[in-house]
Amino acid sequence: MSIVAILTFFSTIATAVWSDFSTTISNRSIKVIHNPGSKKAEEPVDPNAGKPINFLLLGQDTREGKNNNFAHDGEENHQSDTAMVVQISADRSYVNLVSIPRDSIVNAPGCNTSRGYVPARRNVMFNSIFAAGYSRGRDLASAASCSLKAVNTLTGLNIDNFIVADFNGLSEMINAIGGVTLCIPANTHDRYTGITLKRGLQHLDGVTATQYARMRHDTASDGSDIMRTTRQQYLVKQLVHQALSKNLFTQSGQLYQLAKSALNSLNISSGLANPATLVGIAVSLRHLDTSKIYARTIPITTDPTNPNRVVWDYSAENIWQAMRENKPIIENANSSASPKRKGKSQKRKNVNSNNSSNEKSSSSENAKDESNSSQESQYGKIDPNTGLAKDRLGRLVDPNTGGIVNPKDGTIRDPSTGYYMGIADKYLNNTICAVPKS
């Protein structure tokens, strides 16, 4: 959601509207509550400094029912429905987007809030961290800051900023660009939202697309939170692609409404809530190739103490190491630098500890060269229409993750754990639904 706003923000800037956006951004800015070991300076991000930009994107879950309207605003309803770690490369040539399953079990560090301290807790669901921060501090800054502290502790990253979005704002954004086109791989009905979707290419309005992003009780999937995160990743990529495919200069009125809707639905930490900062980032991303948005879910496995829960898999460290080194989170680019992926026969563990080392940043240009080096992968030739290859068993493989692709719906599963990793959007669009090129 925030990515779409940033990518389109530059097209709306003119003298007549600069003041309008400055006021909106200022009003939606919230502070980061600092914890021991975190940086205390809240300097605006400089997008032209040749450094990567990292932030935590949180989707706040405060609504119930068919239309995703606010039911009530009780603190028990403040959950983090979506959590994504976003990294924009130093040269702005790619974006890493890693989803953290809200139901995954982690060890939560203690955190400061506006009204006191939340003690550390062990073996809790990730989304409960946001709720605990809100319950103690009674504000969004506390909730998001506790989530930020947890992500930094669990990953070894040093993220200074967060963006909190709501799904009502997402609906308005989608309507502002005239809806969004999605490939629905199978007929489905979700009893919770009431949404019914037919197989094939569908153009959805804001409410329907938002329901698509949130459904968990549909008839065409296993109803898991992990499956929902794959749909959200796909929706984000389709939105960005559609926004960038528009003529941003001749349709500035429409893009103005998109950016305005987005900013009205976002609460941005003070380090990012600066008009010049957002405009600078947006301008530098205007030529982004949407195929270089590397989106995936963090590797997970079954909790050894509770078969109904999941924990982060040992191989999650591959992803966090790549991001600490400012590299794309794709297997080909990271194969020489990242820890080797553990096989089924090797012991797995709950990755709930602090990765204390913070490796030195490597050149973004080197990472770019590695990721674009060849159309050949360890699996063989990559199909340019789908972005996939085939393994020795004839299975479709996503060369970016090493995951196995389901030819019926484009979902990608971890070959070791069987859990969802993401969705092969290019395959989904060009094979299952054959989305016309813009």
N, C-alpha and C positions, 0 to 999 in steps of 0.2 A: 504494500500500500504506500509506504513512505517512499519506496524506490520510484514508483510511478510519479509521485509528486515532484521528486527531485529531477527526474529526467525531463519533465515537461515544464518545469518552473521557468526556465530561461526564456521561453517563447512568450511569456506574458509580461515581461518586464518592460515598462516604458515609464516616462516621467509621470504620466497621468495616474498610473496604478502603483507606483513604488511606495507611496505613502500608505496606501491601502494594505499592501502586503506586509509592510514593516509593522503596522499596528497589529495585524492578525498574528504574525509570528511572535511578536512581543507578548501578546496576551496568552498564547499557548505555550510559552516557555515555562519550564519547571526546573528547579534546582536538583543537582545530584547531592545526596547526603553522603559525605565522605566517610570511609571506614579506614581503620589503621592500615597503612601501607599503600593507600591510594594517593594519587596526585591531588594536590589541593588547589592548584591553579586551574581556573576555568577559562582558559584562553580559547577564543573562537578557532575552529578548525580552519587551517589555511589550505585550500584545495590545490594551490599552485606551488606548494613546497616540495612536490615530488615524493610525497609520503602516502602510504595507504591510509584509508579512512575506515575505522571499525566502529560499529555500533550494534546495540542489541535492540531488535524490533520485537515488541510485545503486543499481542492482541488481547485487549481486555474483554473478558466475558462477564457482562452484567445484564444480559437479556435472556428472556425465555420466550418460547412459543413460536407460532407460525411465521410471524412477520419480523421477528428479531427486534421487537420494540422493548424498551425498558419496562421490566415488570416492577421492580422496586430497586432501591439503591442501598440495600443493606450490606454491611461489610462482609457477611457470609457469601455474598454473590460476587465479590471481587476476586476472580480467578484469572490467571494468565492462560487464556484459551490457546494462544499461539506464541511460540518463542522461536525467533530466528536470529542467528548470529550472521551479520552482514559485513563483508569486507570488500571495499572498493579498491582495486589495485592502484599502486602508486602512479602508473602511467595511464590509468583509467581505461585499460584495454579489456578488462574482465571484472566480473563481480562474483565473489564466493557467497553462497547463501546456504547456511546449514540449519536445518530444523532440529529442535530439541523436543522430543515427545513429552507432552505435558504430564503423562502418567508414569514416566520413567522414574525409578527409585534412585535417589541420590542422598549424599550426606550434605546437609545445608549448613554453611558456616554461620556464625553469629553476625548480626548486622545492626548498625545504628539506624534509628528512625527519628522522625520529628518529635516523638514523645517517649523516647527511651530506647532500650536495647532489646533485640530479639535474640535469645540464646541459641547456640548451635544445636542442631537436631540431627539424628542419624536415621537413615532409611525412611525418607519421606518422599512423597510425590513432588516432582519438580514444580508443578503449578501451585503447590501449597506455600511455596516460598513467597510468592507475590501476595497471596492472601494473608499470610502471617505478618508481612510488613505493613499491609494496609490495616490489619486489625490492631496492631500496636501503635502505628503512627497516625492513623486516621486520614491519610492523604496519599495521593498517587505517587508523590516523590518518594515516600517511604517504601511503598510496594515495589516500584521499579528499581530503586537503589538496592534493595535487598536481593532482587533477582540478578542485578548486575554484579553484585559482590559474589554471588554464588557461581555465576558463569565464569568470572575471572579466576576464582579459586579452583573450580573443577577443570578448567581448560588450560591454565597457565597463560592465557591471554591477558592483555592489559587494556581493556576497553574502557573508555572514559565517558561514553555517551549512550543514551538510549532514546528510543521513540516509542510511545505508547499510542496505539491506534484502536479505533472501535469499528465494529462491523457495520454500523449504521452509516458511518462515513464512507466505508468502502462501497456501499450501495449507491450513495450519491455520486461518487467518483465514476463508477461504471456508467451511470445514467448520463453523466456529463460528456462522455465520449460516445454516446449513442449505443451503449450495450457492449457486450464482448462475445466473440465467437469461440465456442469450445467444441471439442470432439467428445461425444458421449459414447463410450464403447459398447454399452448394453442398455436395454430398457431397464429403468429402475424407479422405485418409489420409496420415499423416506417417510415413515410414519410420524416422526418427530416434527419435521418442518412442514409435512404435507406436500412436498414437492414431488412431481412426477416428470421424468425426463425420458424421451424416446431415443433409441440408438441412432447415431449419426451426427452430422454437423448441426449444431444448434446455436442460434444467436439469442443470448439471454439478457434480460434487463437487470438492473442493479439488485433488486430484491431476490430474483431467482438465482442469479450468480452467487450472491451471498449465501443463500440457502445451500447451494451446491458445495460451497467451501466448508460449510459447517455440518453437513449431514453425517450421521454416524449409524443410523438405523435403516439404511437403504437395502434393497433386495438384491443388489448386484455386487456387493462386496462383503467382507467379513465384519464390517461395522467397527473396526478398530480405530483407535486414535491415530495409529501409524498410517493407515490408509487415508485418513482425512488429511494428514500433513502432505501426502503426495499430491492430492487434489489442490491444496492451497499453493503448492509450489508451481503446479501447472497453470493455475489461474494467474498468479503473479507474472509468469513469463508471457502468457498470452496478452495480458494487459499492457505490459511494457512494449511488446512487439507491436500491438495495435496503436499505442500512443506514438511510438517513434515512426510508424509507417505513415502517419498523417502529415500533411504539409503544415508544419508548425508556424509558418509565416502567413499563409493565406487563411488559416483557420484559427487565428489567434484568439477570437472570441470564445470559441469552444474550449480551447486549451486553457484560457483564463478561468473558465468555470471549473474545469478539472482541477487546476492547481488550487483554486479557492476552496473547493469542496474538500480536497485532500488536507489542506492546512487547517481547515476548521475541524477536522476529525482527528488531528494529531496533537499529542502533547510531546514536545521536543525538549530534551535536556538543554540547559543553557549554553553548553559548548557548541551546539549545532544551531541553536535558535537565533541565527543572525542572517538577515537578508543577503548580505554580500557573500557570506559563506555558502548558502544554498544556491545562489545564482552561479557562483564560481564553480561549484561541483557540477551543476546541471550543464553548464556550457562545456565543461571538459568531457562530459559523458554523451554529448549529442550525437556522436558517431559510433556509439557502442553497438557491437554486433550482438544481437540477442542470443546467438548460439554460444556466446562466451559468458552467459549467466550460468554459472555452475551451481546447480541447486541439488541438494540431497539431504536425506535424513541421517542423523548421526547413527552409526552402527549400534545395534542393541542385541541383547540376547535374553533368554528367560532367566528371571531371578532364581538363583539356586535355592533360596529359602522360601520362595513363594511362586509356584508355577503359573499363577494368575497375574503376575507382574513382570515387568522387564527392567533390566539395568543396562547401562552403557557397556558395550562389548570392549574387549581389550583393544581391538583394532580402531576404536574411536581415536586413539592417540595419533594414528596416521593423519587424521583430518586436522586435529589441533596443531600438530607439529608443522604441517604445511602452512597453516594460517599464521602460526608464530613466525615462520620464515618468509611470510608474504609471498606464497606461491599458490597457483591454482590448485583446487582440491580435486584434481583428476589423476587417475592412477598412472597414466603414461608420464606425466610431468614429475610425479613424486616418487617413481619407482626406485630411483637411485639414492634418494635422500631420506625417505621415510622408513620407519620400522616395518619389517616384513609382516604381512598379514598372517595371523595365526590360523592354522588349519583346524579341522573338526577334532582331530585327535589330541590337540594340545589344550592345556588347561586355560579356561577363560575366567575372568574375574570382574567384579563390579568396579568400574573405574570411577570411584567417588573420592579420590584423594587429590590434593593440591599438586599440580605439576610445577615444581618450584623453579625449574630452569626456564629461562626466557632466552631462547637462542637469538643470535644476531640476525638482523634482517638481511636477506640476500636481494640481489638485483631483480627488480620486476621485469626488466628486459630479458634476463636469462630465463625467467619463468615463462615468459611469453614465447621465446624461441623453442623451449622444450615442448610446450603444449601444442605448437603449430608445426612441429618438425616434419611430420609425415602423415599420409593417409593410410599408412600401414600400422598395425598394432600387433601386440603379441598374439592376438587371436586371428590375424590374417588381414585381408583387405577389408576396409570399412566402406560400406554402402553409402555413397554421397547423399542419397535420398532419405535415408533413415538415420544415418550416423551410427549404425550398428554393425557388428561383425558376427561371425559364427565360430563356435568352438568345435573341437574335434567330434563332439557328439551331435553336431548340427543344430545346437541351441543358439538362439539369438543372445548376444552378449553386448552389454553397454561397455565400450572400451574405456570410458571415463571413470567408471567405478568398479568394473570387473563383475558387475551384477548380471543375473540371468533375467532376460526380458520375457514376459508372458505375451505371446503373439496375439492373444485375444483382447487384451486391454492395455498393453504397453507398460504395465507396472514392472518395476525392477526389484528383484529380491536378492538379498545377500546369499551367495552360494554356500556359505558356511552355516549361517543361522536360520535361513529361510524367511527372515523378516523383510518387510518392505524397505527399500532404500530411496526410492524416488519413482519418477515416471519418465519414459522415453518420449518426450513431447514431439520430437521430429518424426519418429515412427508413428505415433498416434495420429498426428496431423496428415502425414503424407501417405500412409498406408490404410489405416482403419477408416479414416474419414476423408482423406485426400483434400485437405483444406486448400483452396485456391491461393496462389501467391498474390500478395498485395501489389 
